[in-house]
Amino acid sequence: MLTQFYPPFIGGEEQVVRNLSTELAARGHRVSVITIGTPELPVREVMDGVQVYRLRSTAQRMPGLYGANGRSHAPPLPDPELSIGIRQVVAHEKPQIVHAHNWLVHSFLPIKHWSGAKLALSLHDYSFVCATKKLLYEGELCDGPGPVKCLRCASAHYGRLKGSITAGANWGMNLVERRLVDLFLPVSLATVTGNQLDSLRLPYRIIPNFLPDTVAGTPTDSYVAQLPEGDFLLFAGALGAYKGVDVLLEAYSMLQSPPPLVLIGYDTAESPLRTTELPPGVRVLKNWPHAAVMEAWRRSTVAVVPSLVRETFGMVALEAMSAGRPVIASRIGGLPEVVRDGETGLLVEPGNARDLVQAIDCLLSDPALRDRMGAAALRHVEQYSAGVVVPCFEDTYREMLSPRPGNGGTQCD
């Protein structure tokens, strides 16, 4: 596995990679993870049956270039020290499959032929075609990449110098990936469309994210005590405008005598919470561990996922549904593939505060409907269990290693 971050750093993508790695190891596979290290973490250790290698990067010698919050990101082009480190690990481990999950794949591409391994690339976002990974252009949904447009957009997002490097490198590496990646593994049909896999006629198989059988860690009373007693609405995720936080706050201020609204997440550079006065009843809880967030879902009344961007999947919606909660989500990206409108929750138009108000009112005023949707959500998430999805990865790996692999363009059944 190639991933720029791995526990103890935890985000949505990191959880996916950790869960997949540990599940594969538990099923008898030899699994190693290559990730970017930090001085305080061991260079090599075994975690839950998985061999973890933490490498230093050349980008780390240039603080602030490709890093944030004390973490160094994989750059959008081969990193010399990472490529050397990956080569050393590959020589030792001799993998049959290299499964990459983000831009760290760029540091593997120069040694791909030498390695003799098949290369799978999971697409969790739109970084294959978009330097900012969100498919947004000037605050609006982007209709697709273009050299001038991408350069302008990346410069506005990262700054002129870094943006120019990032856009140009990602554009060039896209051409290399098309030739060297044996199979793309998008997490949804929305990810296929956004990354133009169909139009580029690239081999792919859709394998969704999955829920582990158990949640790592135990929430402490100090976290649970911060939650309201009784009914409350819950949002979890990045506290950024692109997640629809400002729309949610606007909708909440329009509700008549609503229960508390809890926002669990982490700040972003464009967080509306920095400039917006919170309506009464809103509680902001930052940087919670995953186990505590899952406990919050179980104690909540209604989950709200009001994203304004094309979410590739919507893991928070799936987690809320696994707690038996109905979900109100934007009708955009991969969210409609996870949330069944009128069955496991309600879909609303992204950015429409009044639509969101109506959906919240509908569920708050009808406990029986909430119960039916919550029960349907529990049934629906069974298809996203480890026991269902992990065998899809195993079958895919076997096909990649077979003398006559499939051509892709399929969805795992």
C-alpha positions as CSV (number, residue, x, y, z in Angstrom):
1,M,0.0,0.0,0.0
2,L,1.2,3.5,-0.8
3,T,-0.4,6.3,1.1
4,Q,0.9,9.7,2.1
5,F,-0.6,9.4,5.6
6,Y,-1.3,6.5,7.9
7,P,-2.1,6.2,11.6
8,P,-1.6,7.8,14.0
9,F,-2.7,10.4,11.4
10,I,-6.4,9.8,10.8
11,G,-8.7,11.2,8.2
12,G,-11.3,9.6,5.9
13,E,-8.7,8.3,3.4
14,E,-6.4,7.1,6.2
15,Q,-9.2,5.1,7.8
16,V,-10.0,3.5,4.4
17,V,-6.3,2.4,3.9
18,R,-5.9,1.2,7.4
19,N,-9.1,-0.8,7.4
20,L,-8.3,-2.4,4.1
21,S,-4.7,-3.2,5.1
22,T,-5.6,-4.8,8.4
23,E,-8.5,-6.8,6.9
24,L,-6.3,-8.2,4.2
25,A,-3.6,-9.1,6.8
26,A,-6.3,-10.8,8.9
27,R,-7.3,-12.9,5.9
28,G,-3.8,-14.2,5.5
29,H,-2.2,-11.8,3.0
30,R,1.2,-10.3,3.6
31,V,0.6,-6.5,3.6
32,S,3.1,-3.6,3.9
33,V,2.3,0.1,3.9
34,I,4.7,2.8,2.7
35,T,3.9,6.2,4.0
36,I,5.6,9.6,4.7
37,G,7.3,9.6,8.1
38,T,7.9,12.3,10.8
39,P,10.8,12.5,13.3
40,E,8.7,11.4,16.3
41,L,7.4,8.2,14.7
42,P,9.4,4.9,14.2
43,V,10.8,4.3,10.7
44,R,9.4,0.8,10.8
45,E,6.9,-1.0,12.9
46,V,4.2,-3.7,12.8
47,M,0.6,-2.4,13.4
48,D,-2.3,-4.9,13.5
49,G,-0.4,-7.4,11.5
50,V,0.7,-4.8,8.9
51,Q,4.3,-3.9,8.3
52,V,4.5,-0.1,8.1
53,Y,7.5,1.8,6.6
54,R,7.8,5.5,7.1
55,L,10.0,7.3,4.7
56,R,11.5,10.8,4.7
57,S,10.9,13.0,1.6
58,T,12.8,15.7,-0.2
59,A,9.6,17.8,0.1
60,Q,10.1,17.8,3.9
61,R,13.3,19.8,3.4
62,M,11.1,22.6,2.0
63,P,8.7,23.3,4.9
64,G,5.4,24.8,3.7
65,L,5.8,23.8,0.1
66,Y,3.7,20.6,0.3
67,G,2.8,20.4,4.0
68,A,0.2,21.6,6.5
69,N,-0.5,21.1,10.2
70,G,2.9,19.5,10.8
71,R,2.4,16.9,8.0
72,S,4.2,16.7,4.8
73,H,2.0,15.8,1.8
74,A,3.1,13.8,-1.2
75,P,4.0,16.2,-4.0
76,P,2.4,16.0,-7.4
77,L,5.6,14.7,-9.0
78,P,8.2,12.1,-8.2
79,D,10.1,12.9,-4.9
80,P,13.7,11.7,-5.2
81,E,14.1,10.5,-1.6
82,L,10.7,8.9,-1.6
83,S,11.4,7.1,-4.9
84,I,14.7,5.7,-3.5
85,G,13.0,4.7,-0.3
86,I,10.2,3.0,-2.1
87,R,12.7,1.1,-4.3
88,Q,14.5,-0.2,-1.2
89,V,11.2,-1.4,0.4
90,V,10.0,-3.0,-2.9
91,A,13.4,-4.8,-3.2
92,H,12.9,-6.2,0.3
93,E,9.2,-7.0,0.2
94,K,8.9,-8.1,-3.5
95,P,5.2,-7.3,-3.8
96,Q,2.9,-8.8,-6.4
97,I,0.6,-5.9,-6.2
98,V,1.3,-2.2,-5.4
99,H,-1.9,-0.5,-4.4
100,A,-1.6,3.3,-4.3
101,H,-4.1,5.7,-2.9
102,N,-2.9,9.3,-3.7
103,W,-0.1,11.3,-5.1
104,L,2.5,9.1,-3.5
105,V,2.0,6.9,-6.5
106,H,4.0,9.5,-8.5
107,S,7.2,8.5,-6.6
108,F,6.6,4.9,-7.5
109,L,6.0,5.4,-11.2
110,P,9.7,5.8,-12.1
111,I,10.4,2.3,-10.7
112,K,7.2,0.6,-11.8
113,H,8.6,-1.5,-14.6
114,W,11.7,-2.4,-12.5
115,S,9.4,-3.6,-9.7
116,G,7.6,-6.2,-11.8
117,A,4.5,-5.5,-9.7
118,K,1.0,-4.8,-11.0
119,L,-0.2,-1.3,-10.0
120,A,-3.7,-0.5,-8.8
121,L,-4.6,3.1,-8.0
122,S,-7.6,3.9,-5.8
123,L,-9.3,7.2,-6.6
124,H,-10.7,8.8,-3.4
125,D,-11.0,12.3,-4.9
126,Y,-10.5,14.0,-8.3
127,S,-6.7,14.5,-8.1
128,F,-6.2,12.4,-11.2
129,V,-7.5,15.4,-13.3
130,C,-7.7,18.2,-10.8
131,A,-4.7,19.8,-9.0
132,T,-6.9,21.1,-6.2
133,K,-8.7,17.7,-6.0
134,K,-12.2,19.1,-5.6
135,L,-13.3,20.0,-9.2
136,L,-14.2,23.5,-8.2
137,Y,-13.4,26.6,-10.4
138,E,-13.9,30.1,-9.0
139,G,-16.2,28.7,-6.3
140,E,-18.4,26.9,-8.7
141,L,-18.6,23.3,-9.9
142,C,-15.9,22.7,-12.6
143,D,-17.0,21.2,-15.9
144,G,-13.6,19.7,-16.6
145,P,-9.9,20.4,-16.8
146,G,-8.1,22.7,-19.2
147,P,-4.5,23.9,-19.2
148,V,-5.2,27.7,-18.8
149,K,-8.1,27.2,-16.5
150,C,-6.3,24.7,-14.3
151,L,-3.2,26.9,-14.0
152,R,-5.4,29.9,-13.0
153,C,-7.3,27.8,-10.5
154,A,-4.3,26.1,-8.9
155,S,-2.5,29.5,-8.6
156,A,-5.5,30.9,-6.8
157,H,-5.7,27.9,-4.5
158,Y,-2.0,27.4,-3.7
159,G,-0.3,30.7,-4.7
160,R,1.2,31.5,-8.0
161,L,4.5,29.6,-7.8
162,K,3.3,26.5,-6.0
163,G,0.1,26.5,-8.1
164,S,2.0,26.6,-11.3
165,I,4.2,23.8,-10.3
166,T,1.3,21.7,-9.0
167,A,-0.9,22.2,-12.0
168,G,1.9,21.5,-14.5
169,A,3.2,18.5,-12.6
170,N,-0.2,16.9,-12.1
171,W,-1.0,17.4,-15.8
172,G,2.2,15.7,-16.8
173,M,1.9,12.9,-14.3
174,N,-1.6,12.2,-15.5
175,L,-0.2,11.2,-18.9
176,V,2.3,8.9,-17.2
177,E,-0.4,7.3,-15.0
178,R,-2.5,6.5,-18.0
179,R,0.3,4.3,-19.4
180,L,1.6,2.7,-16.1
181,V,-1.5,2.1,-13.9
182,D,-2.8,-1.3,-14.6
183,L,-6.2,-0.8,-13.0
184,F,-7.9,2.3,-11.5
185,L,-10.2,1.6,-8.5
186,P,-12.7,4.5,-8.1
187,V,-14.9,4.5,-5.1
188,S,-18.1,5.4,-7.0
189,L,-19.6,6.1,-10.4
190,A,-19.3,9.8,-9.6
191,T,-15.5,9.3,-9.2
192,V,-15.4,7.6,-12.6
193,T,-17.2,10.5,-14.3
194,G,-15.3,13.3,-12.5
195,N,-11.9,11.7,-13.3
196,Q,-12.9,11.0,-16.9
197,L,-12.0,7.4,-16.8
198,D,-14.8,6.4,-19.2
199,S,-14.0,9.1,-21.8
200,L,-10.3,8.3,-21.6
201,R,-11.1,4.6,-21.9
202,L,-9.0,3.7,-19.0
203,P,-9.4,0.3,-17.2
204,Y,-11.2,0.6,-13.9
205,R,-13.4,-1.3,-11.4
206,I,-15.6,0.5,-8.9
207,I,-15.1,-0.8,-5.4
208,P,-16.8,1.3,-2.7
209,N,-15.4,2.2,0.7
210,F,-16.5,-0.1,3.5
211,L,-17.1,-0.1,7.2
212,P,-14.9,-2.2,9.5
213,D,-16.6,-4.7,11.8
214,T,-15.3,-2.9,14.8
215,V,-14.4,0.8,15.5
216,A,-10.9,1.3,16.7
217,G,-10.6,3.0,20.1
218,T,-13.1,3.8,22.8
219,P,-14.7,7.3,23.3
220,T,-13.9,8.8,26.7
221,D,-16.5,10.3,28.9
222,S,-14.9,13.7,28.4
223,Y,-16.0,13.7,24.7
224,V,-19.5,12.2,25.3
225,A,-20.1,14.8,28.1
226,Q,-19.8,17.6,25.5
227,L,-22.8,16.3,23.5
228,P,-26.3,17.7,24.2
229,E,-28.8,15.5,26.1
230,G,-31.8,14.5,24.1
231,D,-32.4,15.2,20.4
232,F,-29.7,17.0,18.3
233,L,-28.7,17.5,14.6
234,L,-25.2,16.4,13.7
235,F,-22.7,17.4,11.1
236,A,-19.2,15.9,11.0
237,G,-16.3,16.7,8.7
238,A,-14.2,19.6,7.5
239,L,-15.7,22.9,8.7
240,G,-15.3,24.5,5.3
241,A,-17.6,26.4,3.1
242,Y,-17.3,23.7,0.4
243,K,-18.9,21.3,2.9
244,G,-22.0,23.5,3.1
245,V,-21.5,24.6,6.7
246,D,-22.6,28.1,5.9
247,V,-25.7,26.8,4.2
248,L,-26.4,24.6,7.2
249,L,-26.1,27.5,9.6
250,E,-28.4,29.6,7.4
251,A,-31.0,26.8,7.4
252,Y,-30.7,26.2,11.1
253,S,-31.4,29.9,11.8
254,M,-34.6,29.6,9.9
255,L,-36.0,26.6,11.9
256,Q,-38.6,27.1,14.6
257,S,-37.5,25.9,18.0
258,P,-35.0,23.3,16.7
259,P,-33.0,21.0,18.8
260,P,-29.2,21.8,19.2
261,L,-27.0,21.6,16.1
262,V,-23.6,20.0,16.7
263,L,-20.7,20.5,14.3
264,I,-17.8,18.1,14.8
265,G,-14.8,18.7,12.6
266,Y,-11.6,20.6,12.0
267,D,-10.9,24.1,10.7
268,T,-10.0,24.9,7.1
269,A,-8.6,28.1,5.6
270,E,-12.0,28.9,4.2
271,S,-14.1,28.0,7.2
272,P,-17.2,30.2,7.5
273,L,-17.0,29.8,11.3
274,R,-14.1,32.3,11.3
275,T,-16.4,35.1,10.2
276,T,-19.9,33.9,10.9
277,E,-21.8,34.6,14.1
278,L,-23.2,31.3,15.2
279,P,-27.0,31.1,15.8
280,P,-28.1,30.1,19.3
281,G,-28.1,26.4,19.8
282,V,-25.0,25.6,17.7
283,R,-22.2,23.7,19.4
284,V,-18.8,23.4,17.7
285,L,-16.5,20.5,18.7
286,K,-13.1,20.3,17.1
287,N,-10.6,17.5,16.3
288,W,-12.5,14.6,17.8
289,P,-11.1,11.0,17.5
290,H,-13.0,8.7,15.2
291,A,-14.5,6.5,18.0
292,A,-16.0,9.6,19.6
293,V,-17.5,10.7,16.4
294,M,-19.1,7.3,15.9
295,E,-20.6,7.6,19.4
296,A,-21.9,11.0,18.5
297,W,-23.7,9.5,15.5
298,R,-25.3,6.9,17.7
299,R,-26.6,9.6,20.1
300,S,-27.8,12.0,17.4
301,T,-31.3,12.3,15.9
302,V,-30.6,13.3,12.3
303,A,-27.4,13.4,10.3
304,V,-26.8,16.3,7.9
305,V,-24.3,16.2,5.0
306,P,-24.9,19.4,3.0
307,S,-21.9,19.4,0.7
308,L,-21.6,21.8,-2.1
309,V,-18.9,19.8,-3.9
310,R,-19.1,16.5,-5.7
311,E,-18.3,14.2,-2.9
312,T,-16.7,11.1,-4.4
313,F,-18.4,8.8,-1.9
314,G,-19.7,10.3,1.4
315,M,-18.1,8.2,4.1
316,V,-19.7,10.3,6.9
317,A,-23.1,9.5,5.5
318,L,-22.3,5.8,5.6
319,E,-21.1,6.0,9.1
320,A,-24.2,7.8,10.2
321,M,-26.4,5.2,8.6
322,S,-24.4,2.4,10.3
323,A,-25.6,4.0,13.6
324,G,-29.2,3.7,12.4
325,R,-29.6,7.4,11.7
326,P,-31.5,8.9,8.7
327,V,-29.3,11.2,6.6
328,I,-30.1,14.5,4.9
329,A,-27.6,14.9,2.1
330,S,-27.0,17.0,-0.9
331,R,-28.0,15.6,-4.3
332,I,-24.5,15.8,-5.7
333,G,-21.5,13.6,-6.5
334,G,-21.4,10.2,-4.9
335,L,-23.9,11.0,-2.1
336,P,-27.0,9.8,-4.0
337,E,-25.2,6.5,-4.5
338,V,-25.0,6.0,-0.8
339,V,-28.2,7.7,0.5
340,R,-31.4,6.4,-1.0
341,D,-33.8,9.3,-1.2
342,G,-37.0,8.7,0.7
343,E,-35.7,5.3,2.1
344,T,-32.6,5.8,4.2
345,G,-32.8,9.6,4.2
346,L,-33.6,12.7,2.1
347,L,-31.7,14.3,-0.7
348,V,-31.7,18.1,-1.1
349,E,-30.4,20.5,-3.7
350,P,-26.9,21.6,-2.8
351,G,-26.7,25.2,-1.5
352,N,-30.5,25.5,-1.1
353,A,-31.1,26.5,2.6
354,R,-34.9,26.4,2.3
355,D,-34.8,22.9,0.8
356,L,-32.6,21.9,3.8
357,V,-35.1,23.5,6.2
358,Q,-38.0,21.5,4.7
359,A,-36.0,18.2,5.0
360,I,-35.0,18.8,8.6
361,D,-38.6,19.8,9.6
362,C,-39.9,16.7,7.9
363,L,-37.7,14.4,9.9
364,L,-37.9,16.3,13.2
365,S,-41.7,16.3,13.1
366,D,-42.1,12.6,12.3
367,P,-40.3,10.2,14.7
368,A,-41.9,7.2,13.0
369,L,-40.4,8.2,9.7
370,R,-37.0,8.7,11.3
371,D,-37.2,5.2,12.8
372,R,-38.2,3.6,9.5
373,M,-35.4,5.4,7.7
374,G,-32.9,4.5,10.4
375,A,-33.9,0.8,10.2
376,A,-33.6,0.9,6.4
377,A,-30.2,2.6,6.7
378,L,-28.9,-0.3,8.9
379,R,-30.1,-2.8,6.3
380,H,-28.6,-0.8,3.4
381,V,-25.1,-0.5,4.9
382,E,-24.7,-4.3,5.1
383,Q,-23.5,-4.2,1.5
384,Y,-20.7,-1.9,2.6
385,S,-19.4,-4.3,5.3
386,A,-15.8,-5.6,5.2
387,G,-17.1,-9.1,4.6
388,V,-18.7,-8.0,1.3
389,V,-16.2,-5.4,0.0
390,V,-12.8,-6.9,1.0
391,P,-13.4,-10.0,-1.1
392,C,-13.9,-7.7,-4.1
393,F,-10.4,-6.4,-3.6
394,E,-9.1,-9.9,-3.4
395,D,-10.8,-11.0,-6.5
396,T,-9.5,-7.9,-8.3
397,Y,-5.9,-8.5,-7.2
398,R,-6.2,-12.1,-8.5
399,E,-7.6,-11.0,-11.8
400,M,-4.7,-8.5,-12.2
401,L,-2.2,-11.3,-11.7
402,S,-3.9,-13.7,-14.0
403,P,-2.5,-14.3,-17.5
404,R,-5.6,-12.7,-19.1
405,P,-6.9,-9.9,-16.8
406,G,-10.2,-8.2,-17.5
407,N,-10.4,-4.9,-19.3
408,G,-12.0,-3.1,-16.4
409,G,-14.9,-0.7,-16.7
410,T,-16.9,-2.8,-14.2
411,Q,-18.4,-2.6,-10.8
412,C,-17.6,-5.1,-8.1
413,D,-20.8,-7.2,-7.4
